[in-house]
Amino acid sequence: MAKLGSKQEVFTQFYLDDPVEGAVGGIPPVINEPITPTPSGATVLSGNLESPNFVHNIKGWRLRSTGDVEFGGAIVRGTIIATAGTIGGWTISANDLSSGNIYINGLTERMLFGVATAPLVGTGVFLGKDGADYEFRAGNPAGAYMHWDGSSLNISGSKINAVATGSEVGIQGWLHTMVFSITDLDTVAWASGTITLTNGDTYSISAGNTGNMAAETYVYLDIATSTTVLQTTTTKATSVGTGKILIAVCKNGTVEPTFTVFSSNNQNIDASSLVKNSITANEIAANTITATEMSVSQLSAIAADLGTITAGNMTVDASGYIKGGQSGYDSGTGFWLGYNEGKYKFSIGIGGTTANNMTWDGITLTINGYTLSADVDYIAGDILIASADTEREVNGSFAYAKKKEIAIVDKGQLRIKFDLRMRPDGGVAYGRIYVNGIAVGTERTTTSETYITYSEDISGLVRGDLVQLYVKAILASGWSNIKNFRLYNTSYEVATVLLD
């Protein structure tokens, strides 16, 4: 029996459980067999029941003997059970539905999007069970992504652009305008100000203080207690948590308290809070260190640029020295002043040479390679500026010979003296002042066996001139002596003995 149309009709009995020979893909071949009409107009064709207007995939309906059906549409009031097929672009399998890059599996309790295959494998979205955890991940595990691993939310390689108003204060950044200050050795106070959170929420805070502290004290905002008054506690854990912001840490002291204020450079710390050797000139304000802050018995306790010393005395002991460039007395380029080998000495210039330096060895001042920057006229006087005092002798000679020579560095007039004598042979000794090999002075003669001192002022001298003493003795078997060839000026000047 079959119920067709709106009333029950009796029609030819047929069987649907026998497959049709030659069926391909569930669609039986067209066969030329008798067609049995039903009272409603439907026909039975080779074991299939179909509507009179049935055209495969176009119109009508068919019930096939294989168990397959084809309708143009259906309303099902009951259960549909399917393990294969396609509905609206979704592919049905035994345990899952899939469409493109979307995969839903009821057996594994997972939803996958993109190429994601596991919580941290493949770019896309993973939502579902992994082991004992239910997890969620969106993004690229090798780049930016968000991952809930069952116990915590991790955001990697990305940023949060905004925090909504009213969000938890304890997870946000913040700034404030409160100024902290010292009241006495165990009290820290703060002025009124405003706390501003990352999301723009603000809290207007009233002025307050820690009270008399006996231990480390934590100053914090607790919006569950008050949005205008800061709280204090000596228990660290109490100052943090949901709805709380730790503002400052304060501690009583023996002279004054210390405090550190967060989100601010407002702080007062003691020496125990400083790292050894961490304070440099950059952390010290100019002109703030005075004699009041320093107390040392010796300046050797200070390693600093002393700048200009304007008062006081400086004494260099037997092991002390002042130097710049030179490593020791007359060694290296620079200067050295100090105690060396039993004498106080000084050297400047290129040490260890005879050019461009000046030395005082405790006995003799030596100047080499000098050049003065301006002319200072010589004026003949009685101040000795250079001397070649070694006694020299001249054997009988009718020609003058140069025996003394001094280089001068200025121009003008000098008083020049020398001592001359003749040995007891009845001859005559001659002496004369030359400049640059030219006779300029009066020729002096003597037969005296004792030294006679001659003095003469020589004018027209210029810088670099060589002032010389030439000597001769008229007697083949006799000789003469000279010594103390000296230059005099009205002030102390420099000249160099080239021949003594």
NUPARO-415553 format. One record per residue (C-alpha): x, y, z; residue number from 0; residue in one letter. Coordinates in steps of 0.25 Angstrom, whole numbers, plus 5000, padded with zeros to 4 digits. Example, Ala and Ser with C-alpha at 12.3 -4.5 7.8 and 13.67 -1.06 7.14 Angstrom:
<recs>
5049 4982 5031 0 A $
5055 4996 5029 1 S $
</recs>
This chain:
<recs>
5000 5000 5000 0 M $
5004 5015 4998 1 A $
4998 5028 5002 2 K $
4998 5038 4990 3 L $
4990 5051 4989 4 G $
4979 5054 4999 5 S $
4973 5041 5000 6 K $
4977 5026 5001 7 Q $
4977 5019 4988 8 E $
4980 5004 4985 9 V $
4990 5002 4974 10 F $
4998 4991 4968 11 T $
5008 4985 4979 12 Q $
5023 4987 4975 13 F $
5036 4984 4982 14 Y $
5047 4995 4984 15 L $
5058 4986 4990 16 D $
5063 4980 4978 17 D $
5074 4988 4971 18 P $
5072 4991 4956 19 V $
5082 4985 4947 20 E $
5090 4995 4939 21 G $
5089 5006 4949 22 A $
5100 5016 4949 23 V $
5103 5026 4960 24 G $
5089 5022 4966 25 G $
5082 5027 4954 26 I $
5075 5015 4947 27 P $
5076 5014 4932 28 P $
5065 5017 4923 29 V $
5058 5004 4920 30 I $
5046 5001 4911 31 N $
5037 4993 4920 32 E $
5022 4995 4923 33 P $
5019 5007 4932 34 I $
5008 5005 4942 35 T $
5000 5017 4946 36 P $
4995 5019 4960 37 T $
4981 5025 4963 38 P $
4988 5039 4967 39 S $
4995 5040 4953 40 G $
5009 5035 4958 41 A $
5016 5024 4951 42 T $
5024 5012 4955 43 V $
5036 5010 4946 44 L $
5045 4998 4948 45 S $
5043 4998 4963 46 G $
5044 5013 4964 47 N $
5032 5022 4968 48 L $
5032 5036 4962 49 E $
5023 5048 4958 50 S $
5017 5049 4944 51 P $
5026 5062 4941 52 N $
5039 5056 4947 53 F $
5051 5061 4940 54 V $
5064 5057 4947 55 H $
5071 5070 4953 56 N $
5060 5079 4947 57 I $
5046 5076 4953 58 K $
5037 5066 4959 59 G $
5041 5055 4969 60 W $
5045 5041 4970 61 R $
5046 5029 4980 62 L $
5056 5019 4975 63 R $
5057 5005 4979 64 S $
5072 5007 4984 65 T $
5067 5016 4995 66 G $
5070 5029 4988 67 D $
5060 5040 4987 68 V $
5060 5053 4978 69 E $
5051 5064 4982 70 F $
5050 5079 4978 71 G $
5049 5083 4993 72 G $
5045 5076 5006 73 A $
5040 5080 5020 74 I $
5044 5069 5030 75 V $
5037 5069 5044 76 R $
5047 5059 5050 77 G $
5061 5054 5050 78 T $
5070 5054 5039 79 I $
5082 5045 5039 80 I $
5093 5047 5029 81 A $
5108 5043 5029 82 T $
5111 5048 5015 83 A $
5106 5058 5005 84 G $
5106 5073 5003 85 T $
5097 5084 5009 86 I $
5098 5098 5004 87 G $
5113 5097 5001 88 G $
5116 5089 5014 89 W $
5121 5075 5012 90 T $
5116 5065 5022 91 I $
5125 5053 5027 92 S $
5123 5043 5038 93 A $
5128 5053 5049 94 N $
5130 5067 5043 95 D $
5125 5078 5034 96 L $
5135 5086 5025 97 S $
5134 5097 5015 98 S $
5146 5103 5008 99 G $
5156 5106 5020 100 N $
5146 5104 5031 101 I $
5146 5091 5038 102 Y $
5136 5086 5049 103 I $
5139 5073 5056 104 N $
5129 5067 5067 105 G $
5138 5056 5070 106 L $
5151 5064 5074 107 T $
5142 5076 5078 108 E $
5150 5086 5069 109 R $
5147 5097 5060 110 M $
5158 5101 5050 111 L $
5159 5113 5041 112 F $
5170 5116 5030 113 G $
5181 5106 5031 114 V $
5181 5104 5046 115 A $
5182 5090 5051 116 T $
5186 5091 5065 117 A $
5187 5102 5076 118 P $
5200 5107 5071 119 L $
5201 5101 5057 120 V $
5197 5108 5044 121 G $
5191 5122 5042 122 T $
5177 5124 5045 123 G $
5167 5121 5056 124 V $
5167 5109 5066 125 F $
5156 5107 5075 126 L $
5154 5094 5083 127 G $
5160 5084 5091 128 K $
5175 5081 5092 129 D $
5178 5070 5102 130 G $
5170 5073 5115 131 A $
5169 5088 5112 132 D $
5159 5096 5103 133 Y $
5168 5106 5096 134 E $
5166 5118 5086 135 F $
5176 5124 5076 136 R $
5175 5134 5065 137 A $
5186 5139 5056 138 G $
5200 5134 5052 139 N $
5208 5126 5063 140 P $
5221 5131 5056 141 A $
5216 5145 5056 142 G $
5205 5153 5063 143 A $
5194 5145 5070 144 Y $
5186 5143 5082 145 M $
5185 5130 5090 146 H $
5176 5125 5102 147 W $
5183 5113 5107 148 D $
5173 5109 5117 149 G $
5178 5117 5128 150 S $
5184 5130 5123 151 S $
5183 5139 5111 152 L $
5195 5142 5103 153 N $
5196 5153 5092 154 I $
5209 5153 5084 155 S $
5215 5162 5073 156 G $
5204 5171 5074 157 S $
5198 5183 5082 158 K $
5186 5187 5089 159 I $
5182 5200 5083 160 N $
5172 5205 5094 161 A $
5166 5201 5107 162 V $
5152 5204 5110 163 A $
5147 5213 5120 164 T $
5144 5206 5134 165 G $
5154 5195 5131 166 S $
5162 5189 5143 167 E $
5172 5200 5148 168 V $
5182 5190 5153 169 G $
5186 5186 5139 170 I $
5187 5200 5133 171 Q $
5198 5210 5132 172 G $
5196 5223 5139 173 W $
5202 5237 5142 174 L $
5200 5247 5154 175 H $
5202 5261 5158 176 T $
5204 5259 5173 177 M $
5217 5265 5179 178 V $
5222 5257 5191 179 F $
5231 5264 5202 180 S $
5237 5262 5216 181 I $
5229 5267 5228 182 T $
5239 5261 5239 183 D $
5248 5249 5241 184 L $
5236 5239 5241 185 D $
5225 5246 5232 186 T $
5224 5248 5217 187 V $
5213 5257 5212 188 A $
5207 5259 5198 189 W $
5200 5270 5191 190 A $
5186 5269 5184 191 S $
5187 5264 5170 192 G $
5181 5256 5159 193 T $
5183 5241 5155 194 I $
5181 5239 5140 195 T $
5180 5224 5135 196 L $
5183 5220 5121 197 T $
5168 5219 5117 198 N $
5166 5233 5121 199 G $
5159 5231 5134 200 D $
5164 5241 5145 201 T $
5163 5241 5160 202 Y $
5165 5254 5168 203 S $
5173 5251 5180 204 I $
5173 5260 5193 205 S $
5185 5264 5200 206 A $
5190 5255 5211 207 G $
5202 5248 5219 208 N $
5207 5235 5224 209 T $
5205 5239 5239 210 G $
5217 5235 5248 211 N $
5224 5223 5241 212 M $
5231 5212 5249 213 A $
5234 5203 5237 214 A $
5233 5203 5222 215 E $
5220 5209 5218 216 T $
5213 5207 5205 217 Y $
5204 5218 5199 218 V $
5193 5213 5189 219 Y $
5180 5216 5183 220 L $
5169 5206 5185 221 D $
5156 5210 5178 222 I $
5148 5200 5186 223 A $
5151 5208 5198 224 T $
5152 5223 5193 225 S $
5154 5229 5179 226 T $
5159 5242 5186 227 T $
5168 5238 5198 228 V $
5181 5230 5197 229 L $
5182 5218 5206 230 Q $
5195 5214 5214 231 T $
5199 5200 5219 232 T $
5212 5193 5224 233 T $
5208 5180 5218 234 T $
5213 5180 5203 235 K $
5203 5170 5198 236 A $
5191 5179 5203 237 T $
5196 5190 5194 238 S $
5194 5183 5180 239 V $
5183 5175 5174 240 G $
5169 5177 5167 241 T $
5165 5192 5167 242 G $
5178 5197 5173 243 K $
5190 5205 5169 244 I $
5203 5205 5177 245 L $
5207 5220 5177 246 I $
5219 5221 5186 247 A $
5228 5214 5196 248 V $
5233 5222 5209 249 C $
5241 5219 5221 250 K $
5244 5227 5234 251 N $
5259 5231 5236 252 G $
5268 5236 5247 253 T $
5270 5249 5240 254 V $
5259 5250 5230 255 E $
5250 5239 5223 256 P $
5252 5233 5210 257 T $
5242 5232 5199 258 F $
5241 5227 5185 259 T $
5229 5231 5176 260 V $
5225 5223 5164 261 F $
5222 5229 5150 262 S $
5230 5241 5155 263 S $
5245 5246 5158 264 N $
5240 5251 5172 265 N $
5248 5243 5182 266 Q $
5257 5245 5194 267 N $
5267 5234 5196 268 I $
5279 5231 5205 269 D $
5293 5226 5203 270 A $
5289 5211 5205 271 S $
5280 5212 5192 272 S $
5292 5217 5183 273 L $
5300 5207 5175 274 V $
5315 5209 5178 275 K $
5323 5217 5168 276 N $
5310 5220 5161 277 S $
5309 5235 5163 278 I $
5316 5243 5152 279 T $
5317 5258 5149 280 A $
5304 5257 5141 281 N $
5296 5254 5154 282 E $
5302 5266 5161 283 I $
5296 5280 5159 284 A $
5307 5290 5156 285 A $
5312 5298 5168 286 N $
5305 5290 5178 287 T $
5317 5283 5185 288 I $
5324 5293 5195 289 T $
5334 5292 5206 290 A $
5323 5289 5215 291 T $
5321 5276 5208 292 E $
5335 5272 5208 293 M $
5345 5269 5219 294 S $
5358 5262 5216 295 V $
5372 5263 5222 296 S $
5379 5263 5208 297 Q $
5375 5267 5194 298 L $
5380 5253 5190 299 S $
5367 5248 5195 300 A $
5360 5255 5184 301 I $
5361 5251 5169 302 A $
5356 5263 5162 303 A $
5358 5275 5153 304 D $
5361 5286 5163 305 L $
5359 5297 5153 306 G $
5365 5310 5157 307 T $
5372 5310 5171 308 I $
5371 5324 5176 309 T $
5375 5323 5191 310 A $
5384 5315 5200 311 G $
5398 5310 5199 312 N $
5403 5298 5192 313 M $
5416 5291 5196 314 T $
5422 5279 5188 315 V $
5429 5270 5197 316 D $
5441 5261 5194 317 A $
5432 5251 5186 318 S $
5423 5261 5180 319 G $
5422 5267 5166 320 Y $
5414 5275 5157 321 I $
5414 5271 5142 322 K $
5407 5271 5129 323 G $
5412 5263 5117 324 G $
5426 5260 5123 325 Q $
5427 5247 5131 326 S $
5438 5252 5139 327 G $
5449 5263 5140 328 Y $
5454 5266 5126 329 D $
5447 5253 5120 330 S $
5436 5254 5109 331 G $
5429 5266 5103 332 T $
5422 5276 5113 333 G $
5426 5281 5127 334 F $
5430 5275 5140 335 W $
5432 5282 5153 336 L $
5437 5275 5166 337 G $
5448 5268 5174 338 Y $
5458 5260 5167 339 N $
5471 5254 5172 340 E $
5472 5263 5184 341 G $
5468 5276 5177 342 K $
5456 5283 5173 343 Y $
5456 5284 5158 344 K $
5448 5289 5146 345 F $
5447 5285 5131 346 S $
5438 5289 5120 347 I $
5438 5287 5105 348 G $
5444 5275 5098 349 I $
5452 5267 5109 350 G $
5465 5260 5107 351 G $
5469 5269 5095 352 T $
5477 5282 5093 353 T $
5466 5288 5085 354 A $
5453 5295 5089 355 N $
5454 5293 5104 356 N $
5457 5300 5117 357 M $
5463 5293 5129 358 T $
5466 5297 5144 359 W $
5474 5285 5150 360 D $
5476 5291 5163 361 G $
5488 5299 5160 362 I $
5488 5303 5145 363 T $
5477 5309 5136 364 L $
5478 5305 5122 365 T $
5470 5310 5110 366 I $
5471 5304 5097 367 N $
5464 5307 5083 368 G $
5458 5319 5089 369 Y $
5450 5330 5081 370 T $
5444 5342 5087 371 L $
5431 5348 5082 372 S $
5434 5362 5083 373 A $
5447 5371 5082 374 D $
5451 5377 5096 375 V $
5463 5387 5093 376 D $
5476 5385 5101 377 Y $
5481 5397 5109 378 I $
5495 5396 5114 379 A $
5495 5394 5129 380 G $
5501 5386 5140 381 D $
5492 5374 5141 382 I $
5499 5361 5136 383 L $
5491 5354 5125 384 I $
5502 5344 5119 385 A $
5516 5340 5122 386 S $
5527 5332 5116 387 A $
5537 5332 5128 388 D $
5546 5320 5124 389 T $
5561 5325 5124 390 E $
5567 5323 5110 391 R $
5581 5325 5104 392 E $
5586 5330 5091 393 V $
5600 5326 5086 394 N $
5609 5336 5079 395 G $
5601 5340 5066 396 S $
5600 5352 5058 397 F $
5585 5349 5054 398 A $
5573 5350 5062 399 Y $
5566 5337 5066 400 A $
5552 5336 5072 401 K $
5552 5331 5086 402 K $
5538 5335 5091 403 K $
5524 5336 5085 404 E $
5510 5339 5091 405 I $
5497 5339 5083 406 A $
5487 5350 5087 407 I $
5472 5351 5085 408 V $
5469 5365 5085 409 D $
5473 5378 5079 410 K $
5480 5391 5085 411 G $
5492 5394 5093 412 Q $
5500 5385 5102 413 L $
5512 5387 5112 414 R $
5522 5377 5108 415 I $
5534 5373 5117 416 K $
5546 5364 5117 417 F $
5559 5361 5124 418 D $
5572 5361 5117 419 L $
5587 5359 5121 420 R $
5601 5356 5115 421 M $
5609 5345 5120 422 R $
5623 5350 5125 423 P $
5631 5349 5112 424 D $
5631 5364 5108 425 G $
5621 5363 5097 426 G $
5607 5370 5095 427 V $
5593 5364 5097 428 A $
5582 5369 5088 429 Y $
5567 5368 5089 430 G $
5555 5373 5081 431 R $
5540 5372 5081 432 I $
5534 5366 5068 433 Y $
5520 5365 5064 434 V $
5517 5354 5053 435 N $
5532 5353 5050 436 G $
5533 5368 5048 437 I $
5542 5377 5057 438 A $
5533 5387 5064 439 V $
5540 5390 5077 440 G $
5552 5397 5081 441 T $
5565 5389 5080 442 E $
5571 5387 5094 443 R $
5585 5384 5097 444 T $
5593 5381 5109 445 T $
5607 5376 5114 446 T $
5602 5374 5128 447 S $
5604 5361 5134 448 E $
5592 5362 5142 449 T $
5578 5363 5137 450 Y $
5572 5376 5132 451 I $
5557 5378 5131 452 T $
5552 5385 5118 453 Y $
5538 5390 5117 454 S $
5531 5396 5105 455 E $
5517 5399 5101 456 D $
5513 5393 5087 457 I $
5501 5399 5080 458 S $
5494 5395 5067 459 G $
5492 5381 5072 460 L $
5480 5373 5066 461 V $
5473 5360 5070 462 R $
5482 5347 5066 463 G $
5495 5355 5065 464 D $
5507 5347 5070 465 L $
5515 5356 5080 466 V $
5530 5351 5079 467 Q $
5544 5353 5086 468 L $
5556 5352 5077 469 Y $
5570 5351 5083 470 V $
5585 5351 5078 471 K $
5599 5352 5084 472 A $
5610 5359 5077 473 I $
5622 5351 5081 474 L $
5626 5338 5074 475 A $
5630 5331 5087 476 S $
5619 5338 5096 477 G $
5605 5336 5099 478 W $
5593 5343 5105 479 S $
5581 5340 5113 480 N $
5566 5344 5113 481 I $
5554 5341 5122 482 K $
5541 5346 5127 483 N $
5535 5350 5114 484 F $
5522 5356 5119 485 R $
5509 5364 5114 486 L $
5502 5374 5123 487 Y $
5488 5380 5121 488 N $
5479 5389 5130 489 T $
5469 5377 5132 490 S $
5470 5362 5132 491 Y $
5470 5356 5118 492 E $
5474 5343 5111 493 V $
5486 5340 5103 494 A $
5493 5327 5099 495 T $
5508 5324 5100 496 V $
5512 5317 5088 497 L $
5527 5318 5090 498 L $
5534 5319 5104 499 D $
</recs>
